[in-house]
Amino acid sequence: MNSSLRVFIILVLFLPFQPTKAQKVFFKELSVSIESSFRGISVVDDSVAWVCGSNGIIGRTRNAGATWEFMKIEGAMDSDFRSIHAFSSREAVVANAGSPASIYKTLDGGDKWQLV
């Protein structure tokens, strides 16, 4: 599955499945040069969401998906992240599906991650 398709699927998750008459649904394909199979998503609000996936990739948008920032955690570059929970645009926890399993937390938008 290519990156564009993955991002498209993520964007679909932002949209309500049964829009009211006042809502307009649209799709916008984004092309990113990230090689990852995204497996986790956490939506904070209408603007902020985080994703995680294979190859140690974590992504964040703060503008409803218009742009994405992608990052890796030092020491966990090959992790297969399967779960992410975001509390805000700056705070999130992410878990990998490896052996040993690990959980990391950031309080600064992903600049630094702490093994918890």
N, C-alpha and C positions, 0 to 999 in steps of 0.2 A: 504494500500500500504506500503510495507516495505521500510526501509531506503535505501537499496541497489538499489532498483528500482528507487527511487527518484533521487539518485545521478547519476544513469545511464541516466535518462532523462535529467538532467542538463548538463551532459557531451555532450549529443547529440546536445544541443543548441550551444555549442562551435564550432561545426563542420559545414562547409558550406554545403548547401543542394545540390549543383551541383558542385562537385569538378572538377577542370581542370585536364588534363592528368598528370601534374607534381605533383599534390597533392595526398597524400595517406590518405585514411580515415580508422581509426581504432577505436574500442570501447574498453574501459577498465572499467570493473565493479569495483566500490569501495564499500567497506563495512564500514559503520559508525554506531556508537551506539547512534545516535541522533533520538529522537522521535519527528518528525515534519513533517508537510505537507508543502513543499516548494511552495511558491506562487509568489515570486518576484525574479528576477534576473537582475543584471546589469553587463555587461561586459565592462571593461575599455580598455583592450588591449589583446594581445595574451597570457599574463601571469596572469593578475589580473581580478578576478570576485568576486562579492558579491551575496549572496542569503539571502532570509528571508522567514519566515513562521510562522506556528502556534507554540504555547507554548513559545513564546518570543524568538525564535531561529534566530540568524543572523550568517551567515558563510562567510568566506573569503578564497580565494586561491590566492597565489602570485606566483605559479609555474605551471600554466596551468592545475590545478586540480589534480596534483600529491599528494598534501596534502591539507587539509582543517583545518581552525581554526574556532571553533564554540563558540559563546558567547551569553550572555543575558544582557539586560540593567537592572541595579538595579532599582527597582520600576516599571518595566514593564515586569516582569517575565512571566505573563500569557497572554501577548498581542498576538493578531493575526495579525502579520505583513503581509501586502499585497503588499507593494510597496517599492522598494529601488532604489536609484540612486547613483552611485559611481562616484567620480571625479578622484580618484587615489587609490592607495593601502592604503592610510591613511585617505582619506576624503570620507564620504558618508552620506546620509540622508535616513531615513527609516520611514514609516508611518504605523500606525495600523488601523484596521477597527473596532475599538470599540466605545463605547460611554462613555466618550468623545473620539473623535479621537485625536491622538497625533502624532507629528513629532519630531524625534530626529536626532541630527547631531553629528558626530564624526570628529575630526581633527587629531586623533592620532592612527588610525588603530583599533578603537573599545575599547581601554583601558578605555576611558571616553566618555560618551554620554551626550549631553545637550538637554533638552526639548526646542524646538524652536517653 
